[in-house]
Amino acid sequence: MIKLNSNVPEGGITEKWSNHKFSMKLVNPANKRKFDIIVVGTGLAGASAAATLGELGYKVKAFTYHDSPRRAHSIAAQGGINAAKNYQNDADSVYRLFYDTVKGGDFRAREANVYRLAEVSNNIIDQCVAQGVPFAREYGGTLANRSFGGAQVSRTFYARGETGQQLLLGAYSSLNRQIHLGNVKMFNRREMLDVVLVDGVAKGIVVRNLLTGEIERHSAQAVVIATGGYMNVYFLSTNAMNSNATAVWRAHKRGAAFANPCYTQIHPTCLPVHGEAQSKLVLMSESLRNDGRIWVSKKVDDKRPPNQIPEEERDYYLERRYPAFGNLVPRDVASRNAKYVCDEGRGVDGGRAVYLDFSEAFNRIGKDGVKDRYGNLFDMYQNITGVNPYDVPMQIYPAPHYSMGGLWVDYNLMSNVPGLFVLGEANFSDHGANRLGASALMQGLADGYFVIPYTIGNYLATEKPEKANPDGNEFKDAEKNVNDSTKKLLSVNGKQTVDAIHKKLGLILIDKVGMSRDEKGLNEAIKTIKELREEFWTDVKVVGKGEELNQTLERAGRVADFLELGELMAKDALNRNESCGGHFREEYQTPEGEALRRDDEYSYVAAWEYKGPGESELAKENLEFTNIKLATRSYK
Ligand SMILES: Cc1cc2nc3c(=O)[nH]c(=O)nc-3n(C[C@H](O)[C@H](O)[C@H](O)COP(=O)(O)OP(=O)(O)OC[C@H]3O[C@@H](n4cnc5c(N)ncnc54)[C@H](O)[C@@H]3O)c2cc1C
């Protein structure tokens, strides 16, 4: 059984990180260049880590399957990044950001990590401003802020609706500087397909060159995985089409514990599904909830256009049910409520959509005022739907968006496999059972710029790991493993496309392991996913060869991993007999339909050990709340 030690430092919550930084061992500057570090993934978490480790003098090899780090999914982030600067003088503080995040995550995150996240949030803004990230500013030149869900203060820094893109340009510039200086070697178009352990310690990876199909072995003294989230397991999601779970899943198969896989976030403000041939769902940033009001008709199956539904016949259901937070309730609450009103038949035209209406904001700040804040989001909506949102309210519905689950890590961001670190959305994160808006960018950059540079140094200085020989048996075995699975995929030669099977998996998951779950549905999901996995391995058709550019083969490998992960998500959800955050079990709800947590029995991180396809063993990390009192979340 896996042993989990969170390695949270001693001391009061406000001193832990400072004390830890001081007590950690350092690598002498002249010795840093003797250490090779592999960083897989160059989104915000990976690019910031690779750049900073390069700047410190380590020799970094960075890998991405994209043709440039500039293409990472992180560029999609629209709304903003949180920090506790309190520029608004509205009573924000490190403690309040810590409090909001622990509460927003429904008390299922590790307190010490979350406090550190809030603490370094302010450094991130300083760092990015120094890099030239063009955050929005007030008339007087100070940085502007807006509000996001789950907070009553304005702490979100933004660059119009393209914050992720601008932050990534900053990290990418720093990364390029290190590439130019020779401290970082960049490997584009490489997909990590296995992690190599020597005597139980992570010492390298095996990658496939996606252009030639060639398999390469790379060794190092530490491996950092920053490969993003797994929401494409649902097939339809807001994630970039290529985002996948292969890197984390292959690490899981080598012994890294997978934590809280059932904690998935279904984001409330996305474009509704419009047909069966669709392959992508589009997010409309949560920032729109600052000024947009969400409503449905009070009548069931109301087919009238929105402008013919009079004010008194509209139900602003979030404002009605949660007067304190209104439209800015956290995502899990907003999504569930959208589902409820649509289940009642009160969605747009009786279907699966609700209105996001700016008419009050147009009256208050004018159309130009709205355009200043959200112009590119409005343009995007019009380009996709053909409807002008300045004239007709937007239609939105929840869509799979962010994975709070991921590889388990300790306080130092190291997995239970020594030498294997995990950053950004790929780790099980600081967001507990529900991530608050604008906190993912904060966490990814905190991990990359401000946590890993310290903790990896401590590991290298303490353990002094030797570099492994890439011609050693462990590397040869891993390469054989990769080649064998390629051959297996190519040899099935069945009738179904990879996408057809992926779509079936997505439908099972969204139906049974989506916004609400119950025991019966979860047992059915486990059974049908097992059957679907059989179907995949007997009937999938993967055309082409391994020794060439072959996108069908790439996708097949990823879907094979999703088929195992999907089953674990259902198992984890079945194990957790409570409702918390994004994990809503029908059996556990209050009379008002709110999530019913069961702290006595489930105040733990569920970390699963891989025991073969469909087989896993549960280990638990107990969560203690000594600084914030466990309480039922209320946004009323
Ligand atoms: C539409 C949208 C809008 C969002 N808006 C916001 C927002 O406003 N604020 C906020 O805080 N969060 C937002 N998020 C969430 C946030 O963008 C992500 O959580 C975050 O960017 C993830 O960063 P990352 O570095 O962990 O991963 P990613 O950006 O996904 O990067 C993953 C990297 O890993 C590489 N990779 C993956 N697998 C492999 C492999 N096997 N081998 C080699 N390379 C691999 C990829 O090439 C890529 O470089 C949004 C998300 C979406 C989808």
PDBQT file of the ligand as one rigid body, heavy atoms in Angstrom, charges set to zero:
ROOT
HETATM    1  C1  LIG A 701     -11.295  28.149 -21.921  1.00  0.00    +0.000 C 
HETATM    2  C2  LIG A 701     -10.593  28.198 -20.604  1.00  0.00    +0.000 A 
HETATM    3  C3  LIG A 701     -10.494  29.397 -19.913  1.00  0.00    +0.000 A 
HETATM    4  C4  LIG A 701      -9.845  29.455 -18.686  1.00  0.00    +0.000 A 
HETATM    5  N1  LIG A 701      -9.762  30.646 -18.032  1.00  0.00    +0.000 NA
HETATM    6  C5  LIG A 701      -9.110  30.700 -16.850  1.00  0.00    +0.000 A 
HETATM    7  C6  LIG A 701      -8.978  31.946 -16.161  1.00  0.00    +0.000 A 
HETATM    8  O1  LIG A 701      -9.444  32.977 -16.610  1.00  0.00    +0.000 OA
HETATM    9  N2  LIG A 701      -8.315  31.950 -14.975  1.00  0.00    +0.000 N 
HETATM   10  C7  LIG A 701      -7.776  30.819 -14.436  1.00  0.00    +0.000 A 
HETATM   11  O2  LIG A 701      -7.167  30.888 -13.366  1.00  0.00    +0.000 OA
HETATM   12  N3  LIG A 701      -7.858  29.634 -15.093  1.00  0.00    +0.000 NA
HETATM   13  C8  LIG A 701      -8.500  29.546 -16.275  1.00  0.00    +0.000 A 
HETATM   14  N4  LIG A 701      -8.599  28.346 -16.922  1.00  0.00    +0.000 N 
HETATM   15  C9  LIG A 701      -7.861  27.180 -16.408  1.00  0.00    +0.000 C 
HETATM   16  C10 LIG A 701      -6.381  27.319 -16.774  1.00  0.00    +0.000 C 
HETATM   17  O3  LIG A 701      -6.269  27.860 -18.065  1.00  0.00    +0.000 OA
HETATM   18  C11 LIG A 701      -5.636  25.996 -16.744  1.00  0.00    +0.000 C 
HETATM   19  O4  LIG A 701      -5.923  25.308 -15.569  1.00  0.00    +0.000 OA
HETATM   20  C12 LIG A 701      -4.139  26.229 -16.813  1.00  0.00    +0.000 C 
HETATM   21  O5  LIG A 701      -3.801  27.067 -17.889  1.00  0.00    +0.000 OA
HETATM   22  C13 LIG A 701      -3.383  24.915 -16.921  1.00  0.00    +0.000 C 
HETATM   23  O6  LIG A 701      -2.017  25.212 -17.070  1.00  0.00    +0.000 OA
HETATM   24  P1  LIG A 701      -0.958  24.057 -17.061  1.00  0.00    +0.000 P 
HETATM   25  O7  LIG A 701       0.361  24.701 -17.283  1.00  0.00    +0.000 OA
HETATM   26  O8  LIG A 701      -1.123  23.228 -15.842  1.00  0.00    +0.000 OA
HETATM   27  O9  LIG A 701      -1.347  23.122 -18.301  1.00  0.00    +0.000 OA
HETATM   28  P2  LIG A 701      -1.522  23.430 -19.871  1.00  0.00    +0.000 P 
HETATM   29  O10 LIG A 701      -1.588  24.857 -20.196  1.00  0.00    +0.000 OA
HETATM   30  O11 LIG A 701      -2.636  22.538 -20.303  1.00  0.00    +0.000 OA
HETATM   31  O12 LIG A 701      -0.187  22.911 -20.490  1.00  0.00    +0.000 OA
HETATM   32  C14 LIG A 701       0.099  21.541 -20.633  1.00  0.00    +0.000 C 
HETATM   33  C15 LIG A 701       1.416  21.387 -21.358  1.00  0.00    +0.000 C 
HETATM   34  O13 LIG A 701       1.805  20.035 -21.303  1.00  0.00    +0.000 OA
HETATM   35  C16 LIG A 701       2.140  19.558 -22.589  1.00  0.00    +0.000 C 
HETATM   36  N5  LIG A 701       1.854  18.128 -22.571  1.00  0.00    +0.000 N 
HETATM   37  C17 LIG A 701       0.737  17.499 -22.136  1.00  0.00    +0.000 A 
HETATM   38  N6  LIG A 701       0.904  16.168 -22.212  1.00  0.00    +0.000 NA
HETATM   39  C18 LIG A 701       2.140  15.957 -22.688  1.00  0.00    +0.000 A 
HETATM   40  C19 LIG A 701       2.881  14.793 -22.989  1.00  0.00    +0.000 A 
HETATM   41  N7  LIG A 701       2.398  13.561 -22.776  1.00  0.00    +0.000 N 
HETATM   42  N8  LIG A 701       4.129  14.947 -23.509  1.00  0.00    +0.000 NA
HETATM   43  C20 LIG A 701       4.652  16.188 -23.736  1.00  0.00    +0.000 A 
HETATM   44  N9  LIG A 701       3.980  17.323 -23.440  1.00  0.00    +0.000 NA
HETATM   45  C21 LIG A 701       2.744  17.199 -22.930  1.00  0.00    +0.000 A 
HETATM   46  C22 LIG A 701       1.331  20.405 -23.542  1.00  0.00    +0.000 C 
HETATM   47  O14 LIG A 701       1.944  20.419 -24.797  1.00  0.00    +0.000 OA
HETATM   48  C23 LIG A 701       1.393  21.764 -22.821  1.00  0.00    +0.000 C 
HETATM   49  O15 LIG A 701       2.619  22.383 -23.141  1.00  0.00    +0.000 OA
HETATM   50  C24 LIG A 701      -9.270  28.277 -18.145  1.00  0.00    +0.000 A 
HETATM   51  C25 LIG A 701      -9.371  27.070 -18.838  1.00  0.00    +0.000 A 
HETATM   52  C26 LIG A 701     -10.043  27.032 -20.048  1.00  0.00    +0.000 A 
HETATM   53  C27 LIG A 701     -10.188  25.728 -20.738  1.00  0.00    +0.000 C 
ENDROOT
TORSDOF 0
